């Protein structure tokens, strides 16, 4: 049975020792967090498409029309 052989290899490779088990969980959490963050940002950008907010993709406008210079 291929499923039992695969789980046995996975167990012996990643989950048998406590250190590799903890490392597997830590790496999995990092990948999950990154994917969740990217997915949330994509959903937010899709829902707010067309809304007037220039800051995510361009620098904020200058404080005054002289761009901070005294004339």
N, CA and C of each residue as an Amber inpcrd file, in Angstrom:
protein
   213
   0.8450000  -1.1800000   0.0000000   0.0000000   0.0000000   0.0000000
   0.8850000   1.2370000   0.0000000   0.7290000   2.0930000  -0.9780000
   1.5950000   3.2660000  -1.1460000   1.3570000   4.3100000  -0.0700000
   0.1240000   4.4500000   0.4040000  -0.1780000   5.4550000   1.4230000
   0.5270000   5.1710000   2.7330000   0.5670000   3.9140000   3.1510000
   1.2520000   3.5490000   4.3830000   2.7530000   3.7140000   4.2800000
   3.2980000   3.4050000   3.1230000   4.7340000   3.5610000   2.9080000
   5.1250000   5.0390000   2.9400000   4.3030000   5.8800000   2.3380000
   4.5760000   7.3180000   2.3150000   4.4990000   7.9100000   3.7190000
   3.4860000   7.5400000   4.4680000   3.3730000   8.0720000   5.8310000
   4.4950000   7.5540000   6.7190000   4.9210000   6.3210000   6.5010000
   6.0430000   5.7880000   7.2700000   7.3350000   6.5360000   6.9870000
   7.5770000   6.8260000   5.7210000   8.7740000   7.6080000   5.3700000
   8.6980000   9.0170000   5.9250000   7.5160000   9.6230000   5.8090000
   7.3270000  10.9760000   6.3290000   7.5510000  11.0080000   7.8350000
   7.0290000  10.0130000   8.5220000   7.2240000   9.9360000   9.9650000
   8.6980000   9.7920000  10.3120000   9.3890000   8.8860000   9.6470000
  10.7920000   8.6530000   9.9930000  11.6840000   9.8220000   9.5860000
  11.3020000  10.5540000   8.5520000  12.1190000  11.6730000   8.0850000
  11.8860000  12.9470000   8.8940000  10.6340000  13.2750000   9.1980000
  10.3310000  14.5820000   9.7840000   9.8530000  14.5560000  11.2330000
   9.1500000  13.5180000  11.6420000   8.4670000  13.5650000  12.9290000
   9.0380000  12.6580000  14.0080000  10.0560000  11.9000000  13.7110000
  10.5600000  10.9530000  14.6990000  11.3220000  11.6460000  15.8200000
  12.2090000  12.5590000  15.4500000  12.9780000  13.2940000  16.4560000
  12.2430000  14.5780000  16.8150000  12.3340000  14.9720000  18.0650000
  11.6410000  16.1640000  18.5350000  12.1530000  17.4180000  17.8430000
  13.4470000  17.5000000  17.6020000  14.0030000  18.6980000  16.9700000
  13.5020000  18.8610000  15.5380000  13.4580000  17.7830000  14.7750000
  12.9630000  17.8960000  13.4020000  11.4560000  18.1290000  13.3820000
  10.7450000  17.5940000  14.3600000   9.3090000  17.8420000  14.4750000
   9.0530000  19.3220000  14.7200000   9.7990000  19.9230000  15.6560000
   9.6370000  21.3470000  15.9540000  10.0400000  22.2050000  14.7560000
  11.1090000  21.8330000  14.0800000  11.5440000  22.5790000  12.9020000
  10.5150000  22.4830000  11.7740000   9.9240000  21.3080000  11.5900000
   8.8900000  21.1310000  10.5780000   7.6940000  22.0250000  10.8670000
   7.2920000  22.0960000  12.1280000   6.1710000  22.9590000  12.5050000
   6.5210000  24.4240000  12.2850000   7.7270000  24.8410000  12.6800000
   8.1340000  26.2400000  12.5200000   8.1660000  26.6420000  11.0470000
   8.7190000  25.7970000  10.2010000   8.7760000  26.1080000   8.7670000
   7.3660000  26.1280000   8.1750000   6.5350000  25.1990000   8.5930000
   5.1530000  25.1860000   8.1210000   4.3920000  26.4300000   8.5220000
   4.6170000  26.8890000   9.7410000   3.9620000  28.1140000  10.2110000
   4.4230000  29.3150000   9.3980000   5.7100000  29.3870000   9.0930000
   6.2130000  30.5070000   8.2950000   5.5900000  30.5220000   6.8950000
   5.5170000  29.3640000   6.2540000   4.9040000  29.2980000   4.9290000
   3.4120000  29.6250000   4.9930000   2.7220000  29.1130000   6.0160000
   1.2970000  29.3930000   6.1570000   1.0530000  30.8780000   6.3840000
   1.8730000  31.5030000   7.2360000   1.7080000  32.9320000   7.5300000
   1.9100000  33.7610000   6.2790000   2.9130000  33.4320000   5.5020000
   3.1980000  34.1710000   4.2680000   2.0510000  34.0170000   3.2700000
   1.5620000  32.8030000   3.0980000   0.4630000  32.5620000   2.1650000
  -0.8150000  33.2550000   2.6330000  -1.0950000  33.2130000   3.9280000
  -2.2870000  33.8540000   4.4790000  -2.2120000  35.3670000   4.2980000
  -1.0430000  35.9510000   4.5430000  -0.8470000  37.3890000   4.3920000
  -0.9990000  37.8050000   2.9320000  -0.3900000  37.0710000   2.0240000
  -0.5030000  37.3840000   0.5990000  -1.9540000  37.2460000   0.1240000
  -2.6340000  36.2190000   0.5920000  -4.0320000  36.0330000   0.2170000
  -4.9230000  37.1380000   0.7420000  -4.7040000  37.5440000   1.9850000
  -5.4740000  38.6480000   2.5560000  -5.2420000  39.9500000   1.8200000
  -3.9950000  40.2220000   1.4730000  -3.6850000  41.4350000   0.7100000
  -4.3410000  41.4040000  -0.6690000  -4.3250000  40.2520000  -1.3130000
  -4.9380000  40.1370000  -2.6390000  -6.4480000  40.3560000  -2.5630000
  -7.0890000  39.7890000  -1.5540000  -8.5310000  39.9830000  -1.3810000
  -8.8420000  41.4470000  -1.0950000  -8.0520000  42.0750000  -0.2200000
  -8.2480000  43.4850000   0.1190000  -8.0890000  44.3680000  -1.1160000
  -7.0470000  44.1230000  -1.9060000  -6.8290000  44.9110000  -3.1210000
  -7.9760000  44.7070000  -4.1160000  -8.4730000  43.4780000  -4.2260000
  -9.5710000  43.2050000  -5.1490000 -10.8500000  43.9090000  -4.7050000
 -11.1530000  43.8690000  -3.4150000 -12.3700000  44.4930000  -2.9120000
 -12.3100000  46.0140000  -2.9810000 -11.1270000  46.5980000  -2.8820000
 -10.9810000  48.0480000  -2.8840000 -10.4460000  48.5760000  -4.2090000
 -10.6130000  47.8280000  -5.2500000 -10.1520000  48.2560000  -6.5680000
 -10.9660000  49.4690000  -7.0150000 -10.2580000  50.5370000  -7.4300000
 -10.9220000  51.7540000  -7.8670000 -11.1120000  52.7840000  -6.7750000
 -10.8060000  52.4580000  -5.5380000 -10.9240000  53.4060000  -4.4370000
  -9.7270000  54.3410000  -4.4940000  -9.9690000  55.6270000  -4.2380000
  -8.9080000  56.6310000  -4.3380000  -7.9930000  56.5660000  -3.1240000
  -6.9400000  55.7950000  -3.2260000  -5.9260000  55.6940000  -2.1750000
  -4.5850000  55.4450000  -2.8510000  -3.7980000  56.5030000  -3.1100000
  -2.5770000  56.3240000  -3.8950000  -1.3890000  55.7590000  -3.1280000
  -1.4490000  55.6260000  -1.8130000  -0.2570000  55.2910000  -1.0490000
   0.2770000  53.8780000  -1.1930000  -0.5030000  52.8600000  -1.4230000
   0.1200000  51.5320000  -1.5210000   1.1000000  51.3860000  -2.6880000
   0.9140000  52.1480000  -3.7670000   1.7520000  51.9510000  -4.9430000
   2.5290000  53.1900000  -5.3580000   2.4010000  54.2850000  -4.6150000
   3.1500000  55.4960000  -4.9320000   3.4340000  56.2560000  -3.6370000
   4.4350000  57.1280000  -3.6280000   4.7420000  57.8750000  -2.4090000
   3.6370000  58.8810000  -2.0940000   3.4740000  59.2640000  -0.8300000
   2.4400000  60.2400000  -0.4800000   2.7460000  61.6060000  -1.0970000
   1.7330000  62.4210000  -1.3050000   1.9580000  63.7310000  -1.9140000
   2.7590000  64.6410000  -0.9870000   3.4490000  65.6530000  -1.5410000
   4.2100000  66.5660000  -0.6890000   3.2840000  67.3940000   0.1960000
   3.8380000  67.9270000   1.2920000   3.0430000  68.6750000   2.2640000
   2.5260000  69.9860000   1.6800000   3.3210000  70.6560000   0.8470000
   2.8630000  71.8970000   0.2230000   3.2720000  71.9120000  -1.2430000
   2.8350000  72.9550000  -1.9670000   3.0760000  72.9790000  -3.4100000
   4.5280000  73.2350000  -3.7790000   5.3570000  73.7420000  -2.8550000
   6.7680000  74.0080000  -3.1310000   7.6450000  72.7880000  -2.8780000
   7.0470000  71.6950000  -2.4930000   7.7760000  70.4630000  -2.2080000
   8.7750000  70.6530000  -1.0660000   8.3970000  71.4790000  -0.0950000
   9.2210000  71.6600000   1.0920000  10.2910000  72.7190000   0.9820000
  10.4200000  73.3870000  -0.1730000  11.4470000  74.4160000  -0.3560000
  10.8850000  75.8020000  -0.0660000  11.7190000  76.6440000   0.4930000
  11.3400000  78.0340000   0.7450000  11.7470000  78.8510000  -0.4710000
  10.7960000  79.6380000  -1.0140000  11.1330000  80.4250000  -2.2010000
  11.0750000  81.9100000  -1.9370000
